[in-house]
Amino acid sequence: MKRTILAALVVSGVWLATAPIFAHHSNAAMYDAEKRTVIKGEVTKVQWTNPHSYIYLDVKDAGGTVVNWALEGFPPNTLLRTGWQTSMIKAGDVLSVEGATARDGSNHLLAREITLPNAKKLYWGPER
């Protein structure tokens, strides 16, 4: 009985310690650093979350259809250290964003450089 409880505690401890690893992903696996693009659109939502912050943009495609893009970037602490403030972007702002496209063709971008409405440029995420 004691061994069963001890084994259950050990398994639970290992699982809890490694759970955050499963939530993270490789940028190289998800995004193609060789396929860069620039998109421009209106902010619909901003998430300052760990392990990655996100901006969501409504972008018109070539046919005029509005498509929502998810722009992945650095964690909040890194963004704050590199000059960002949470008040710098809000829903309705129009941004221009350069980054690497998703390998699966989805509307996800590993955002690198963001041009704010006042023309200031800041890095939102890694180069690769």
N, C-alpha and C positions, 0 to 999 in steps of 0.2 A: 504494500500500500504506500509506504513512504517513498519507495523508488518510483512508483507511478506519479506521485505528486511532484517529486523532484524532477523527473523527466519532463513533465508538463511545464514546469516553471522554466526549465532550461530552453525548451523549444519556444515557449512564448517570449522569453527574453531575446533569443536570437532573432525571431521574427520581428519583434518591435525594433530592434537595433538596425535591421536591414530594410525595413519598410520604406524609409525615405529614398533609398537607392533606386527602388523600382519606380518611383514617381518621376525621376529625372531621365533625361534622354540626351543623346549625343547630337550636337548641331550638325555634324558631318553626315549623320544617318538621316536626319530629317530635311536638311536644306542643301542645295547645290551651290557652293560658293562660286562656281564658274558661270552660273546663270543669274546675273544680277539684273535688277530692273528698278525703275523709279515709278512710283504710283503717287497720285494726288487725290485727296478726298477729304470728306468731312468726318470729324471725330464723332463717334456715337457713344463710346465708352472708354474709360481709362481704368486699368487695374494695377495698382501698386502692390504686387503680391510676390511672395517667394515661391519657388526659386526663380521665377522669371516674371517681369512686369509685361503687361500687354496694353496695346492701344488698338481699338477697333475703328476702322474707317469704312465709310460708304464711298465706293469708287465706281464711276461709270465705265463700263467696258466699251469696246469698239462699237458695239451695236446700240449703245445708249442705256443699257440695262444697268441698274445700280446693284453692285455686289459688295457684300460686307467682307472686309479683309481683317485677319488677326495678325497683328505685328508684334512679334516676340522680341524682348530685349533683356537687358541686365536686371538683376534684383534691385529692389528699391534702395538699399544702402549704397550700392555702387553708383546708381543714378544720382543720388544726393551728393556723393563725394565728387562726381564729375561735373557738377554745376546745375543739375536739375532741381526744380522746386515743384512740389505737387500742384501748385497753383498755375504753372506755366501753360498747361493745356487743359481744355475743357470741352465738353460736348458742344458741337457747332463750329469749332475752329477748323479751318482748312489747312492741312499739312501736306507737304511734299516729302516722300520718304524713299530712300534708296536702301536696297538690301538684297539678300539672296532668296530665291524662290524655293518653294517646297518641292521636294523630289516627286511627291505623289500628285502634283498638279493642283492641289487644293489652294484655296485662297489664304495661304499663310506665308508670311514673310519674316525672315530673320532680319529685322530692321537694323540698319547701321547708322545712317545719318538722317536726321529729321530737320527739315527747314520749317521753322515756326512761322506764324502769321506775320511777325515783325521782321522776317528774313534772317533771324538768328539761327545758326546751325549748331546742333549738338548731337553727340553720339548717344543712341538709345541702346545699342547692342554691339556685340563683337564683330570684327571684320570677317571672321570665318567661323 
